[in-house]
């Protein structure tokens, strides 16, 4: 990875008040080093960091992704209540989940229209609405 990617990663971490440890910087470089948004699983990020020759355990990847979420750097998107994806785009937006590829991608937010939500039960308030649109390829 380039020095510029390391600088972007270090600034990203420091801006959120996270200490830029070697392992955090290695993961942050893969997530934001090129300035593009990513949707990753812990396992896919672990595979990518291994390819880069970094020594980071899968447990460290999970823990680091949790720390990034808590710091507001990334958001977790859960599919099927069991599979978590991590998105570097933290703005509210819908997602497509490609079932045949187990892949998450951004859906066009300007095409989504939610006209009404049910009222929250007494003593509760709606904190967020997550939209995951499941897709399956059609036979050509």
DSSP file (Angstrom, degrees, kcal/mol; ACC not computed):
  #  RESIDUE AA STRUCTURE BP1 BP2  ACC     N-H-->O    O-->H-N    N-H-->O    O-->H-N    TCO  KAPPA ALPHA  PHI   PSI    X-CA   Y-CA   Z-CA
    1    1 A X              0   0    0      0, 0.0    29,-0.0     0, 0.0     2,-0.0   0.000 360.0 360.0 360.0 152.0    0.0    0.0    0.0
    2    2 A X     >  -     0   0    0      1,-0.1     4,-1.7    31,-0.0     5,-0.1  -0.275 360.0-116.0 -78.7 162.8    1.1    3.5   -0.7
    3    3 A X  H  > S+     0   0    0      1,-0.2     4,-2.4     2,-0.2     5,-0.1   0.867 117.8  57.1 -62.8 -37.1    2.2    6.1    1.8
    4    4 A X  H  > S+     0   0    0      1,-0.2     4,-2.6     2,-0.2    -1,-0.2   0.908 104.8  50.6 -62.1 -41.7   -0.8    8.2    0.8
    5    5 A X  H  > S+     0   0    0      1,-0.2     4,-2.4     2,-0.2    -1,-0.2   0.879 110.2  50.4 -62.7 -38.0   -3.1    5.3    1.7
    6    6 A X  H  X S+     0   0    0     -4,-1.7     4,-2.7     2,-0.2    -1,-0.2   0.899 110.5  49.3 -66.6 -40.4   -1.4    5.1    5.1
    7    7 A X  H  X S+     0   0    0     -4,-2.4     4,-2.7     2,-0.2     5,-0.2   0.924 111.5  48.7 -64.0 -44.9   -1.8    8.8    5.6
    8    8 A X  H  X S+     0   0    0     -4,-2.6     4,-2.3     2,-0.2    -2,-0.2   0.931 114.1  46.7 -59.3 -46.3   -5.5    8.6    4.7
    9    9 A X  H  X S+     0   0    0     -4,-2.4     4,-2.2     2,-0.2    -2,-0.2   0.917 113.2  47.7 -63.5 -44.8   -6.0    5.7    7.1
   10   10 A X  H  X S+     0   0    0     -4,-2.7     4,-2.8     1,-0.2     5,-0.2   0.912 113.2  47.8 -64.7 -43.0   -4.1    7.3    9.9
   11   11 A X  H  X S+     0   0    0     -4,-2.7     4,-2.6     2,-0.2    -1,-0.2   0.889 109.8  54.0 -63.7 -39.5   -6.1   10.6    9.5
   12   12 A X  H  X S+     0   0    0     -4,-2.3     4,-0.7    -5,-0.2    -2,-0.2   0.919 113.5  41.9 -60.6 -45.8   -9.3    8.7    9.4
   13   13 A X  H ><>S+     0   0    0     -4,-2.2     5,-2.5     2,-0.2     3,-1.0   0.941 115.3  48.4 -67.4 -48.5   -8.6    6.9   12.7
   14   14 A X  H ><5S+     0   0    0     -4,-2.8     3,-1.6     1,-0.3    -2,-0.2   0.867 104.7  60.3 -61.9 -37.5   -7.2   10.0   14.4
   15   15 A X  H 3<5S+     0   0    0     -4,-2.6    -1,-0.3     1,-0.3    -2,-0.2   0.752 107.5  46.2 -62.5 -23.9  -10.2   12.1   13.3
   16   16 A X  T <<5S-     0   0    0     -3,-1.0    -1,-0.3    -4,-0.7    -2,-0.2   0.345 121.7-107.0 -98.5   4.1  -12.4    9.7   15.2
   17   17 A X  T < 5S+     0   0    0     -3,-1.6     2,-0.4     1,-0.3    -3,-0.2   0.680  73.8 139.4  80.1  16.8  -10.2    9.7   18.3
   18   18 A X      < -     0   0    0     -5,-2.5     2,-0.3    -6,-0.2    -1,-0.3  -0.805  58.3-117.1 -97.3 135.7   -8.8    6.2   17.7
   19   19 A X        -     0   0    0     -2,-0.4     2,-2.0     1,-0.1     5,-0.1  -0.530  27.8-125.4 -67.8 128.0   -5.1    5.5   18.3
   20   20 A X        +     0   0    0     -2,-0.3    -1,-0.1     4,-0.1   -10,-0.1  -0.494  39.3 177.9 -80.3  77.4   -3.6    4.5   15.0
   21   21 A X     >  -     0   0    0     -2,-2.0     4,-2.7     1,-0.1     5,-0.2  -0.283  44.4-102.9 -71.0 165.2   -2.0    1.1   16.0
   22   22 A X  H  > S+     0   0    0      1,-0.2     4,-2.2     2,-0.2     5,-0.1   0.913 122.3  45.4 -55.8 -45.7   -0.3   -0.9   13.3
   23   23 A X  H  > S+     0   0    0      2,-0.2     4,-2.1     1,-0.2    -1,-0.2   0.902 112.8  49.3 -70.1 -40.6   -3.2   -3.3   13.0
   24   24 A X  H  > S+     0   0    0      1,-0.2     4,-3.0     2,-0.2    -2,-0.2   0.915 112.2  49.0 -63.2 -41.8   -5.8   -0.6   12.9
   25   25 A X  H  X S+     0   0    0     -4,-2.7     4,-2.6     2,-0.2    -2,-0.2   0.909 108.7  53.5 -64.9 -40.7   -3.9    1.2   10.2
   26   26 A X  H  X S+     0   0    0     -4,-2.2     4,-1.2    -5,-0.2    -1,-0.2   0.914 114.9  40.5 -59.9 -43.1   -3.5   -2.0    8.2
   27   27 A X  H  X S+     0   0    0     -4,-2.1     4,-1.7     2,-0.2    -2,-0.2   0.896 114.0  52.5 -72.8 -40.6   -7.3   -2.5    8.2
   28   28 A X  H  X>S+     0   0    0     -4,-3.0     4,-3.2     1,-0.2     5,-0.7   0.872 103.7  58.1 -63.8 -37.3   -8.1    1.1    7.7
   29   29 A X  H  X5S+     0   0    0     -4,-2.6     4,-1.6     1,-0.2     5,-0.3   0.915 109.1  45.4 -57.5 -42.6   -5.8    1.3    4.6
   30   30 A X  H  <5S+     0   0    0     -4,-1.2    -1,-0.2    -5,-0.2    -2,-0.2   0.842 117.7  44.3 -70.2 -32.8   -7.9   -1.5    3.1
   31   31 A X  H  <5S-     0   0    0     -4,-1.7    -2,-0.2     1,-0.1    -1,-0.2   0.908 138.5  -1.5 -78.7 -43.3  -11.2    0.1    4.0
   32   32 A X  H ><5S+     0   0    0     -4,-3.2     3,-1.8    -5,-0.1    -3,-0.2   0.381  92.8 109.5-132.8   2.3  -10.5    3.8    3.1
   33   33 A X  T 3<<S+     0   0    0     -4,-1.6   -25,-0.2    -5,-0.7    -3,-0.1   0.777  89.1  40.4 -58.2 -29.7   -7.0    4.1    1.8
   34   34 A X  T 3  S-     0   0    0     -5,-0.3    -1,-0.3     2,-0.2     3,-0.1   0.381 112.9-114.2-101.2   4.5   -8.1    4.7   -1.8
   35   35 A X  S <  S+     0   0    0     -3,-1.8     2,-0.3     1,-0.3    -2,-0.1   0.495  76.3 123.9  80.6   2.7  -11.0    7.0   -0.9
   36   36 A X        -     0   0    0      1,-0.0    -1,-0.3    -5,-0.0    -2,-0.2  -0.697  64.3-113.0 -96.4 149.6  -13.6    4.5   -2.2
   37   37 A X        -     0   0    0     -2,-0.3     2,-0.3    -3,-0.1    -5,-0.1  -0.522  35.3-162.4 -78.0 149.8  -16.5    3.2   -0.1
   38   38 A X        -     0   0    0     -2,-0.2    50,-2.0    -7,-0.1     2,-0.5  -0.948  22.3-154.9-133.4 150.9  -16.5   -0.5    0.8
   39   39 A X  E     +A   87   0A   0     -2,-0.3     2,-0.3    48,-0.2    48,-0.2  -0.988  36.2 163.7-119.7 115.3  -18.9   -3.2    2.0
   40   40 A X  E     -A   86   0A   0     46,-2.4    46,-3.3    -2,-0.5     2,-0.3  -0.902  33.4-140.1-131.0 158.0  -16.9   -6.0    3.7
   41   41 A X     >  -     0   0    0     -2,-0.3     4,-2.3    44,-0.2     5,-0.2  -0.731  36.5-109.9-102.5 164.6  -17.4   -8.9    6.0
   42   42 A X  H  > S+     0   0    0     42,-0.4     4,-2.3    -2,-0.3     5,-0.1   0.906 120.9  51.1 -59.5 -39.6  -14.9   -9.6    8.8
   43   43 A X  H  > S+     0   0    0      2,-0.2     4,-2.3     1,-0.2    -1,-0.2   0.898 109.6  47.5 -67.1 -41.1  -13.9  -12.7    6.8
   44   44 A X  H  > S+     0   0    0      2,-0.2     4,-2.2     1,-0.2    -1,-0.2   0.891 113.6  48.2 -69.4 -36.9  -13.3  -10.8    3.5
   45   45 A X  H  X S+     0   0    0     -4,-2.3     4,-2.5     2,-0.2    -2,-0.2   0.893 110.2  52.7 -67.4 -38.8  -11.3   -8.1    5.3
   46   46 A X  H  X S+     0   0    0     -4,-2.3     4,-2.0    -5,-0.2    -2,-0.2   0.922 109.9  48.3 -60.5 -44.8   -9.3  -10.8    7.1
   47   47 A X  H  X S+     0   0    0     -4,-2.3     4,-2.0     1,-0.2    -2,-0.2   0.908 112.0  49.7 -62.7 -41.5   -8.5  -12.4    3.7
   48   48 A X  H  X S+     0   0    0     -4,-2.2     4,-1.3     1,-0.2    -2,-0.2   0.905 110.5  48.7 -64.7 -41.7   -7.5   -9.1    2.2
   49   49 A X  H  <>S+     0   0    0     -4,-2.5     5,-2.0     1,-0.2    -1,-0.2   0.855 109.9  52.6 -69.5 -32.9   -5.2   -8.2    5.1
   50   50 A X  H ><5S+     0   0    0     -4,-2.0     3,-1.6     1,-0.2    -1,-0.2   0.896 105.4  54.9 -65.7 -39.6   -3.5  -11.6    4.8
   51   51 A X  H 3<5S+     0   0    0     -4,-2.0    -1,-0.2     1,-0.3    -2,-0.2   0.829 103.1  56.5 -61.2 -32.5   -3.0  -11.0    1.1
   52   52 A X  T 3<5S-     0   0    0     -4,-1.3    -1,-0.3    -5,-0.1    -2,-0.2   0.520 119.0-114.1 -77.5  -5.3   -1.2   -7.8    2.0
   53   53 A X  T < 5 +     0   0    0     -3,-1.6     2,-0.2     1,-0.3    -3,-0.2   0.628  66.7 145.5  83.5  13.1    1.2   -9.8    4.3
   54   54 A X      < -     0   0    0     -5,-2.0     2,-1.0   -28,-0.1    -1,-0.3  -0.595  51.0-129.7 -85.1 147.0    0.0   -8.3    7.5
   55   55 A X        +     0   0    0     -2,-0.2     2,-0.4     2,-0.0    -5,-0.1  -0.798  52.0 139.6 -98.5  94.5   -0.1  -10.3   10.7
   56   56 A X        -     0   0    0     -2,-1.0     2,-0.1   -10,-0.1    -2,-0.0  -0.998  44.0-133.0-137.5 129.6   -3.7   -9.7   12.0
   57   57 A X     >  -     0   0    0     -2,-0.4     4,-1.9     1,-0.1     5,-0.1  -0.400  22.5-117.1 -79.5 159.6   -5.9  -12.4   13.6
   58   58 A X  H  > S+     0   0    0      1,-0.2     4,-2.5     2,-0.2     5,-0.2   0.882 117.5  56.0 -61.8 -38.4   -9.5  -12.9   12.6
   59   59 A X  H  > S+     0   0    0      1,-0.2     4,-2.7     2,-0.2    -1,-0.2   0.893 106.4  50.4 -60.9 -39.6  -10.5  -12.0   16.2
   60   60 A X  H  > S+     0   0    0      2,-0.2     4,-2.7     1,-0.2    -1,-0.2   0.887 108.0  52.9 -65.5 -38.8   -8.6   -8.7   15.9
   61   61 A X  H  X S+     0   0    0     -4,-1.9     4,-2.6     2,-0.2    -2,-0.2   0.950 111.3  46.1 -61.3 -48.3  -10.4   -8.0   12.7
   62   62 A X  H  X S+     0   0    0     -4,-2.5     4,-2.2     1,-0.2    -2,-0.2   0.945 115.1  46.5 -57.6 -49.5  -13.8   -8.5   14.4
   63   63 A X  H  X S+     0   0    0     -4,-2.7     4,-2.2     1,-0.2    -1,-0.2   0.880 113.2  49.1 -62.5 -38.9  -12.7   -6.4   17.4
   64   64 A X  H  X S+     0   0    0     -4,-2.7     4,-2.6     2,-0.2    -1,-0.2   0.903 108.9  51.7 -69.7 -41.4  -11.4   -3.6   15.2
   65   65 A X  H  X S+     0   0    0     -4,-2.6     4,-2.2    -5,-0.2    -2,-0.2   0.903 110.0  50.5 -61.5 -39.8  -14.5   -3.5   13.1
   66   66 A X  H  X S+     0   0    0     -4,-2.2     4,-2.7     2,-0.2    -2,-0.2   0.921 110.6  49.1 -61.8 -43.9  -16.6   -3.2   16.3
   67   67 A X  H  X S+     0   0    0     -4,-2.2     4,-1.7     1,-0.2    -2,-0.2   0.894 109.9  51.2 -63.4 -39.7  -14.3   -0.3   17.5
   68   68 A X  H  <>S+     0   0    0     -4,-2.6     5,-2.5     2,-0.2     6,-0.9   0.890 111.1  48.9 -63.9 -39.5  -14.7    1.4   14.1
   69   69 A X  H ><5S+     0   0    0     -4,-2.2     3,-1.5     1,-0.2    -2,-0.2   0.941 110.5  49.7 -63.8 -47.6  -18.5    1.1   14.4
   70   70 A X  H 3<5S+     0   0    0     -4,-2.7    -1,-0.2     1,-0.3    -2,-0.2   0.817 110.0  51.6 -62.3 -30.4  -18.5    2.5   17.9
   71   71 A X  T 3<5S-     0   0    0     -4,-1.7    -1,-0.3    -5,-0.2    -2,-0.2   0.520 116.5-115.9 -83.5  -5.7  -16.4    5.4   16.8
   72   72 A X  T < 5S+     0   0    0     -3,-1.5    -3,-0.2    -4,-0.4    -2,-0.1   0.638  82.6 119.9  82.2  14.2  -18.8    6.1   13.9
   73   73 A X  S   <S+     0   0    0     -5,-2.5     2,-0.3    -6,-0.2    -4,-0.2   0.820  80.2  11.0 -80.2 -32.2  -16.3    5.3   11.2
   74   74 A X  S    S-     0   0    0     -6,-0.9     2,-0.4    -9,-0.2    -2,-0.2  -0.897  70.7-132.6-138.0 165.8  -18.4    2.5    9.6
   75   75 A X  E     -B   87   0A   0     12,-2.4    12,-3.0    -2,-0.3     2,-0.4  -0.947  16.8-128.4-122.9 148.9  -21.8    1.1   10.0
   76   76 A X  E     -B   86   0A   0     -2,-0.4     2,-0.5    10,-0.2    10,-0.2  -0.797  18.2-166.8 -94.2 133.9  -22.9   -2.5   10.4
   77   77 A X  E     -B   85   0A   0      8,-3.2     8,-2.8    -2,-0.4     2,-0.5  -0.984   9.4-155.2-120.7 118.9  -25.6   -3.9    8.0
   78   78 A X  E     -B   84   0A   0     -2,-0.5     2,-0.5     6,-0.2     6,-0.2  -0.817   6.3-166.2-100.7 132.4  -27.1   -7.2    9.1
   79   79 A X  E >> S-B   83   0A   0      4,-3.2     4,-2.2    -2,-0.5     3,-1.3  -0.965  75.7  -3.5-116.6 130.8  -28.6   -9.5    6.5
   80   80 A X  T 34 S-     0   0    0     -2,-0.5    -1,-0.1     1,-0.3     4,-0.1   0.646 113.6 -83.5  63.9  16.3  -30.8  -12.4    7.6
   81   81 A X  T 34 S+     0   0    0      2,-0.2    -1,-0.3     1,-0.1     3,-0.1   0.488 127.6  57.2  71.1   0.7  -30.1  -11.6   11.3
   82   82 A X  T <4 S+     0   0    0     -3,-1.3     2,-0.6     1,-0.2    -2,-0.2   0.626  84.2  73.4-133.2 -29.1  -26.8  -13.5   11.1
   83   83 A X  E  <  - B   0  79A   0     -4,-2.2    -4,-3.2   -42,-0.0     2,-0.5  -0.837  63.1-160.1 -99.5 119.9  -24.5  -12.1    8.4
   84   84 A X  E     - B   0  78A   0     -2,-0.6   -42,-0.4    -6,-0.2     2,-0.3  -0.845   8.6-173.5-104.1 133.9  -22.9   -8.8    9.1
   85   85 A X  E     - B   0  77A   0     -8,-2.8    -8,-3.2    -2,-0.5     2,-0.5  -0.896  16.1-141.4-115.1 150.4  -21.5   -6.5    6.5
   86   86 A X  E     -AB  40  76A   0    -46,-3.3   -46,-2.4    -2,-0.3     2,-0.5  -0.967  13.9-161.1-119.5 129.6  -19.6   -3.3    7.3
   87   87 A X  E     -AB  39  75A   0    -12,-3.0   -12,-2.4    -2,-0.5   -48,-0.2  -0.918  17.3-157.3-116.5 128.5  -20.0   -0.2    5.2
   88   88 A X  S    S+     0   0    0    -50,-2.0     2,-0.9    -2,-0.5    -1,-0.1   0.628  80.2  85.0 -78.9 -12.5  -17.6    2.7    5.1
   89   89 A X        -     0   0    0    -51,-0.4     4,-0.1     1,-0.1   -14,-0.1  -0.809  58.0-179.3 -89.1 106.5  -20.5    5.0    3.9
   90   90 A X        +     0   0    0     -2,-0.9     2,-0.1   -17,-0.2    -1,-0.1   0.438  44.9 106.5 -91.2   0.3  -22.1    6.0    7.2
   91   91 A X  S    S-     0   0    0      1,-0.1     2,-0.2   -16,-0.0    -2,-0.1  -0.502  87.4 -91.9 -75.2 149.7  -24.8    8.2    5.7
   92   92 A X        +     0   0    0     -2,-0.1     2,-0.3    38,-0.0    -1,-0.1  -0.444  68.8 140.2 -62.3 125.2  -28.4    6.7    5.7
   93   93 A X        -     0   0    0     -2,-0.2    38,-0.3    -4,-0.1    15,-0.1  -0.969  48.3-106.5-163.1 152.7  -28.9    4.8    2.4
   94   94 A X        -     0   0    0     13,-0.3    13,-2.4    -2,-0.3     2,-0.3  -0.361  31.2-145.8 -81.0 164.4  -30.5    1.6    1.2
   95   95 A X  E     -Cd 106 132B   0     36,-2.2    38,-3.3    11,-0.3     2,-0.4  -0.941   8.6-138.7-130.1 151.3  -28.7   -1.5    0.1
   96   96 A X  E     -Cd 105 133B   0      9,-3.1     9,-2.4    -2,-0.3     2,-0.6  -0.910  15.4-156.3 -99.1 135.9  -29.0   -4.3   -2.4
   97   97 A X  E     -Cd 104 134B   0     36,-2.7    38,-3.1    -2,-0.4     2,-1.0  -0.963   7.6-149.6-113.2 114.5  -28.2   -7.7   -1.2
   98   98 A X  E >>> -Cd 103 135B   0      5,-3.2     5,-1.4    -2,-0.6     4,-1.4  -0.718   9.5-165.3 -85.3 100.6  -27.2  -10.0   -4.1
   99   99 A X  T 345S+     0   0    0     36,-2.5     3,-0.3    -2,-1.0    -1,-0.2   0.853  83.6  52.1 -59.3 -39.9  -28.3  -13.4   -2.8
  100  100 A X  T 345S+     0   0    0     35,-0.4    -1,-0.3     1,-0.2    36,-0.1   0.675 121.7  32.5 -73.8 -15.3  -26.5  -15.5   -5.4
  101  101 A X  T <45S-     0   0    0     -3,-1.2    -1,-0.2     2,-0.2    -2,-0.2   0.443  97.9-129.6-115.5  -4.9  -23.2  -13.7   -4.6
  102  102 A X  T  <5 +     0   0    0     -4,-1.4     2,-0.4    -3,-0.3    -3,-0.2   0.941  63.3 141.7  49.0  50.4  -23.6  -13.0   -0.9
  103  103 A X  E   < -C   98   0B   0     -5,-1.4    -5,-3.2   -18,-0.0     2,-0.4  -0.949  44.6-149.8-128.7 142.8  -22.7   -9.4   -1.8
  104  104 A X  E     +C   97   0B   0     -2,-0.4     2,-0.3    -7,-0.2    -7,-0.2  -0.906  21.2 168.5-110.5 137.8  -23.9   -6.0   -0.5
  105  105 A X  E     -C   96   0B   0     -9,-2.4    -9,-3.1    -2,-0.4     2,-0.2  -0.960  39.8 -90.3-141.9 161.4  -24.0   -2.9   -2.6
  106  106 A X  E     -C   95   0B   0     -2,-0.3     2,-0.3   -11,-0.2   -11,-0.3  -0.468  34.5-149.1 -71.2 141.6  -25.5    0.6   -2.3
  107  107 A X        -     0   0    0    -13,-2.4     2,-0.6    -2,-0.2   -13,-0.3  -0.809  37.6 -88.1-104.0 153.0  -29.0    1.1   -3.8
  108  108 A X    >   -     0   0    0     -2,-0.3     3,-1.4     1,-0.2     4,-0.3  -0.470  36.0-161.7 -67.3 112.5  -29.9    4.5   -5.2
  109  109 A X  G >  S+     0   0    0     -2,-0.6     3,-1.3     1,-0.3    -1,-0.2   0.817  85.8  63.7 -63.9 -32.4  -31.3    6.5   -2.2
  110  110 A X  G 3  S+     0   0    0      1,-0.3    -1,-0.3    -3,-0.0    -2,-0.1   0.634 100.5  53.4 -71.1 -11.2  -33.0    9.0   -4.4
  111  111 A X  G <  S+     0   0    0     -3,-1.4     2,-0.4     2,-0.0    -1,-0.3   0.504  89.8  93.0 -97.8  -6.1  -35.3    6.2   -5.8
  112  112 A X    <   -     0   0    0     -3,-1.3     2,-0.4    -4,-0.3   -18,-0.0  -0.748  50.8-179.9 -91.7 131.3  -36.4    5.1   -2.4
  113  113 A X        -     0   0    0     -2,-0.4     2,-0.7     0, 0.0    -3,-0.0  -0.952  10.1-176.1-133.8 115.3  -39.6    6.5   -1.0
  114  114 A X        +     0   0    0     -2,-0.4     3,-0.1     1,-0.1    -2,-0.0  -0.938   5.2 178.7-108.0 111.4  -41.0    5.6    2.4
  115  115 A X        +     0   0    0     -2,-0.7     2,-0.3     1,-0.3    -1,-0.1   0.741  62.3  11.1 -89.7 -22.7  -44.3    7.3    2.8
  116  116 A X        -     0   0    0      2,-0.0     2,-0.3     0, 0.0    -1,-0.3  -0.975  55.1-163.6-158.6 140.2  -45.4    6.1    6.2
  117  117 A X        -     0   0    0     -2,-0.3     3,-0.1    -3,-0.1     2,-0.1  -0.896  35.4-102.8-117.8 152.1  -44.0    4.1    9.1
  118  118 A X        -     0   0    0     -2,-0.3     2,-0.1     1,-0.1    -1,-0.0  -0.390  47.8 -95.7 -67.5 153.6  -46.0    2.5   11.9
  119  119 A X        -     0   0    0      1,-0.1     2,-0.1    -2,-0.1    -1,-0.1  -0.423  40.6-111.5 -68.0 144.2  -46.0    4.4   15.2
  120  120 A X        -     0   0    0      4,-0.1     3,-0.1     1,-0.1     4,-0.1  -0.481  40.0 -99.1 -71.5 147.8  -43.5    3.3   17.7
  121  121 A X    >   -     0   0    0      1,-0.2     3,-1.8    -2,-0.1    -1,-0.1  -0.206  56.3 -72.6 -61.4 159.8  -44.9    1.5   20.8
  122  122 A X  T 3  S+     0   0    0      1,-0.3    -1,-0.2    -3,-0.1     3,-0.1  -0.264 122.9  22.4 -54.1 136.9  -45.4    3.5   24.0
  123  123 A X  T 3  S+     0   0    0      1,-0.3     2,-0.3    -3,-0.1    -1,-0.3   0.556 111.3  89.0  82.1   8.5  -42.1    4.3   25.6
  124  124 A X    <   -     0   0    0     -3,-1.8     2,-0.3    -4,-0.1    -1,-0.3  -0.935  53.8-160.7-135.2 158.2  -40.1    3.8   22.4
  125  125 A X        -     0   0    0     -2,-0.3     2,-0.5    -3,-0.1    -4,-0.1  -0.983  32.8-104.7-135.4 150.7  -38.9    5.9   19.5
  126  126 A X        +     0   0    0     -2,-0.3     3,-0.1     1,-0.2    -6,-0.0  -0.612  34.7 178.6 -74.0 122.7  -37.8    4.9   16.0
  127  127 A X        -     0   0    0     -2,-0.5     2,-0.3     1,-0.4    -1,-0.2   0.721  62.5 -12.4 -97.9 -25.5  -34.0    5.4   15.9
  128  128 A X        -     0   0    0      2,-0.0     2,-0.4   -36,-0.0    -1,-0.4  -0.977  49.7-139.0-167.3 158.6  -33.3    4.2   12.4
  129  129 A X        -     0   0    0     -2,-0.3     2,-0.5    -3,-0.1    -3,-0.0  -0.982  20.7-161.1-126.9 117.9  -34.9    2.4    9.4
  130  130 A X        -     0   0    0     -2,-0.4     2,-0.6   -38,-0.1   -36,-0.1  -0.865   3.0-163.2-101.8 129.7  -32.6    0.0    7.6
  131  131 A X        +     0   0    0     -2,-0.5   -36,-2.2   -38,-0.3     2,-0.5  -0.950  13.1 172.0-118.0 116.7  -33.6   -1.0    4.1
  132  132 A X  E     -d   95   0B   0     -2,-0.6     2,-0.7   -38,-0.2   -36,-0.2  -0.982  15.7-159.4-122.4 116.9  -32.0   -4.1    2.5
  133  133 A X  E     -d   96   0B   0    -38,-3.3   -36,-2.7    -2,-0.5     2,-0.3  -0.865  13.6-141.8-100.2 116.4  -33.5   -5.0   -0.8
  134  134 A X  E     -d   97   0B   0     -2,-0.7     2,-0.4   -38,-0.2   -36,-0.2  -0.621  19.3-166.6 -83.8 133.7  -32.8   -8.7   -1.7
  135  135 A X  E     -d   98   0B   0    -38,-3.1   -36,-2.5    -2,-0.3   -35,-0.4  -0.906  12.5-172.0-121.2 147.2  -32.0   -9.5   -5.3
  136  136 A X        -     0   0    0     -2,-0.4     2,-0.1   -38,-0.2   -38,-0.0  -0.997  32.3-113.3-134.9 133.4  -31.8  -12.7   -7.2
  137  137 A X        -     0   0    0     -2,-0.4     2,-0.2     1,-0.1     3,-0.0  -0.384  31.3-132.8 -64.8 140.7  -30.5  -12.9  -10.8
  138  138 A X        -     0   0    0     -2,-0.1     2,-0.2     1,-0.1    -1,-0.1  -0.639  26.1 -98.2 -92.8 154.3  -33.2  -13.9  -13.3
  139  139 A X              0   0    0     -2,-0.2    -1,-0.1     1,-0.1     0, 0.0  -0.528 360.0 360.0 -70.1 134.5  -32.6  -16.5  -16.0
  140  140 A X              0   0    0     -2,-0.2    -1,-0.1    -3,-0.0    -2,-0.0   0.435 360.0 360.0 -89.1 360.0  -31.7  -14.9  -19.3
